[in-house]
Amino acid sequence: MSPHFSRRELLNFVAAAGGTHAVYQTSRALGLLADSTPPASLNLSPVGSAARTAVVLGAGIAGLTVAYELERAGYGVTIIEASHRVGGRNMTVRSGDVIDELGQRQVCQFDDEPNLYFNAGPARIPGHHQRTLKYCRDLNVPLIVKANFARNAYHQDDASFAGRPVRLGHYVADARGFLSELLHKAVDKNQFDQALSADDRERLLEFVTAFGDLDDSGNYAGSRRAGYARGYQSPEEYRSPLPFDDMLGGDFWKWVYTASENPDWGDPLMEVPGGMDGIVQAFVRELSSPITLNAPVQSIDVTADGVDVVFCQQGVLHQVSADYCFNSIPAHFLPGIPSNLPREYKNALAALKPNKLMKIGLQMKRRFWEEEGIYGGTTLTSQPIGELWYPSHDIHAQKGVVIGAYTHGDGCATWSTMTPSERLRAAAECGERIHSGYAELVESGVSVPWERMNHMMGCSVHWTEALRQQHFDVLRRPVAGRHYLVGDQMSYHPTWQEGAFASAEYALLDLDKRVRSDSAVGRLA
């Protein structure tokens, strides 16, 4: 290990190793883990002969959940969806599917095979997303384990290792080894503000030796955890340690090292075999309520005893009136829809901006990643594609679909100005720097930039702490007890299905409380 590094570099490197704790504490401080508590019991009060009705705006996960639960309680439900499809951002793309991008309509050219699909929206379910898992169980949606972190996948950073890809397992093993060596030396010399007892010192030395796979002298000289340099037909030989200076190069390692330990990304993760929209299809099978597609909302009017909604379908205006409205239209669209929502409510909506997220799905002629010992997992790169995901399902099939790009925020800017064909070429060129021959293996592909998708134009809401403190409670309160704003946008877990389920749960519990209260008053009268 090179001795030439600054205190600043060392502290940054140590911070990377402690990143999991920092992510967890930050998430708690911002309330981001609030939605991981056990789901509430949604035993809504049956309407009986009251004949209560609800209109649901948007047939994404939140809207479908609301409709499902209200139907079970006896409500009459009407579902209005602006798009040509059900599911919102839960979108699995298969052969022949339309990608409804603004001005750049695409049709998926994947082979018509059940294992060739692309989850353009949610693609993984963490083990602590209890609401998502509950509905999968209740609706008989099968789940399989998804490999999110694979030690044989790659870390590729243009600012380190001369831009060549390095196996993630090699990187992580060496990072732990180098860090442990530094800690071992500090402990060995007792260089702490408060001296360790002899027993504490001995136990800590044993711990860092095991953690970093150090030798008897407390030095890191490589580890079997980094993987084999040669196969089993010759004496064991492990990969040589990576240059420490290269590991400190650039900033990419600050999140690469701990990415798999983020509460939402850490194993075990799950997925729906055949596509994440299996959850959407399960809801639709259970619903008897009509779902009106291709029907953008034109106006919303909250009255003293209900909500009137006007929508347009095939150039004709229609009105539906209901006792309650559950609205999952993206918040950034609502200021442009005529309504009588309160001024404070409209101001809150106008303050919110959508997140950006883009994915590219590529059908490959053969599953070359398995030839390199990669079975599922994610390669992380500093290139514009951000991430490259390998499928966990259908191992050893002839072909497969990889997520050839997954980027968000400012990383979407370049992609949004490209044509779909330009995106595919650019993604193939980036992949070539990780896997030799990658570009030639691309058969077809589609790109889904959510900031350009019709009826979406973004990916949920970008909540800052200041915005949440100022506007969240305003928007979560039902207008006149009749109009509820739902969707993952109204949760502490935006962009995740868990957030959508949580927002539906909150709104339904609030409605049920009001209905029970009104019923009690009626009985007393």
Buried (B, 14 or more C-beta within 10 A) or exposed (E): BEEEBEEEEEEBBEEBBEBBEEBBEEBEEBBBBEBBEEBEEBEBBEBEEBEBBBBBBBBBBBBBBBBBBBBEBBBBBBBBBBBEBBBBBBBBBBBEBEBBBBEBEBEBEBBEBEBBBBBBBBBBBBBBBBBBBBBBEEBEBEBEEBBBBBBBBBBBBBBBBEEEBBBBBBBBBBBBBBBBBBBBEEBBEEEEEEEBEEEEBEEBBEBBBEBBBBEEEBBBBBBEBBBEEEEEEEEEEBBEBBBBEBBBBBBBBEEBBBBBBBBBBBBEBBBBBBBBBBBBBBBBEBBEBEBBBBBBBBBBBBEEEBBBBBBBBEEEEBEBBBBBBBBBBBBBBBBEBEBBBBEEBBEBBBBBBBBBBBBBBBBBEEBBBBEBEBBBBBBBBBBBBBBBBBBBBBEEBEBBBBBBBBBBEEBBEEBBEBEBEEBBBBBBBBBBBBBEEBBEBBBBBBBBBBBBBBBBBBBBBBBEEEBBEEBBEBBBBBBBBBBBBBBBBBBBBBBBBBBBBBBBBBBBBBBBEBBEEEBEEEEEE
